[in-house]
Amino acid sequence: MLENSKKFQCGTCKQRFEVLADVEQYNQVSPPSRCLAKNNVRPCMGTKFQMIETPPGQMPEGCRDYQEIKIQEQTNKLTMGTIPGSMVVILHDDLVDHAKSGDDVTIT
């Protein structure tokens, strides 16, 4: 499971908003630098926020299934002495746990 978003409440306007995880920062959810609430007539200039905690025993709303797999070129399609290229692919939700080590997969 991966928590890909968190909810915050602005200390100034009391509006709640969601902040998405930054994939390039290893799915870290950082507090915003300014209020991101969209319901205000004028932009809020608030800079103090409180994270809205999920009650114990409940799964946070911003969670989803997550898996990283490393795919590699098929060695039988390479020329002699060539090292196969590889890359990491991120799978979400219903794609998780469908590929096992050694499976041939097609990624589009």
RALIN-V552457 format. One record per residue. N is the residue number from 0. SS is DSSP state (~ for helix, > for strand, _ for the rest). PHI is phi in degrees with one decimal (none if undefined). PSI is psi in whole degrees, -180 to 180 (NA if undefined). Layout:
N&SS&PHI&PSI, N&SS&PHI&PSI
//
This chain:
0&_&none&145, 1&>&-131.2&130, 2&>&-88.0&106, 3&_&-100.2&5, 4&>&-160.9&156, 5&>&-135.9&152, 6&>&-102.1&140, 7&>&-127.0&156, 8&>&-121.7&131, 9&>&-73.2&135, 10&_&-74.0&-19, 11&_&-89.6&-58, 12&_&-98.1&-7, 13&_&65.8&12, 14&_&-78.9&150, 15&>&-104.0&144, 16&>&-150.7&162, 17&>&-107.3&139, 18&>&-116.4&126, 19&>&-83.7&152, 20&_&-70.1&149, 21&>&-95.2&110, 22&~&-60.4&-38, 23&~&-70.9&-16, 24&~&-107.6&35, 25&_&58.5&43, 26&_&61.0&32, 27&>&-82.5&137, 28&_&-104.3&109, 29&_&-97.3&144, 30&_&-60.9&144, 31&_&-70.7&161, 32&_&-86.8&-22, 33&_&-145.6&165, 34&_&-64.3&133, 35&_&-108.8&11, 36&_&-62.9&136, 37&_&-101.0&-10, 38&_&-83.8&-7, 39&_&-79.2&148, 40&_&-69.7&-46, 41&_&-109.2&149, 42&_&-60.4&135, 43&_&-82.2&140, 44&_&-102.8&19, 45&_&-64.1&145, 46&_&-128.4&2, 47&_&-113.3&129, 48&>&-134.5&153, 49&>&-120.1&129, 50&>&-74.5&136, 51&_&-86.6&114, 52&_&-80.7&147, 53&_&-84.9&135, 54&_&-58.0&146, 55&_&-56.7&139, 56&_&91.3&-11, 57&_&-105.2&145, 58&_&-78.9&133, 59&_&-57.9&146, 60&_&-63.3&-33, 61&_&-86.3&22, 62&>&-96.7&149, 63&>&-150.8&159, 64&_&-66.6&143, 65&>&-147.9&139, 66&>&-153.0&138, 67&>&-107.9&131, 68&>&-123.7&151, 69&>&-107.9&120, 70&>&-103.3&151, 71&>&-136.4&146, 72&_&-59.8&147, 73&_&-69.1&129, 74&~&-68.6&-27, 75&~&-73.6&-10, 76&~&-103.7&8, 77&_&-102.2&157, 78&_&-78.6&160, 79&_&-58.9&131, 80&_&86.5&0, 81&_&-88.6&137, 82&_&-86.3&130, 83&_&-67.3&138, 84&_&-79.5&155, 85&>&-144.1&162, 86&>&-156.0&158, 87&>&-93.8&136, 88&>&-122.0&135, 89&>&-99.8&128, 90&>&-108.9&143, 91&>&-127.3&156, 92&~&51.4&-117, 93&~&-74.3&-9, 94&~&-84.8&-14, 95&_&-65.3&139, 96&_&68.5&17, 97&_&-91.2&-26, 98&_&-106.3&132, 99&_&-114.1&164, 100&_&-56.4&132, 101&_&90.4&-10, 102&_&-69.8&146, 103&_&-86.8&127, 104&_&-130.2&156, 105&_&-118.3&123, 106&_&-109.1&128, 107&_&-120.9&NA
//
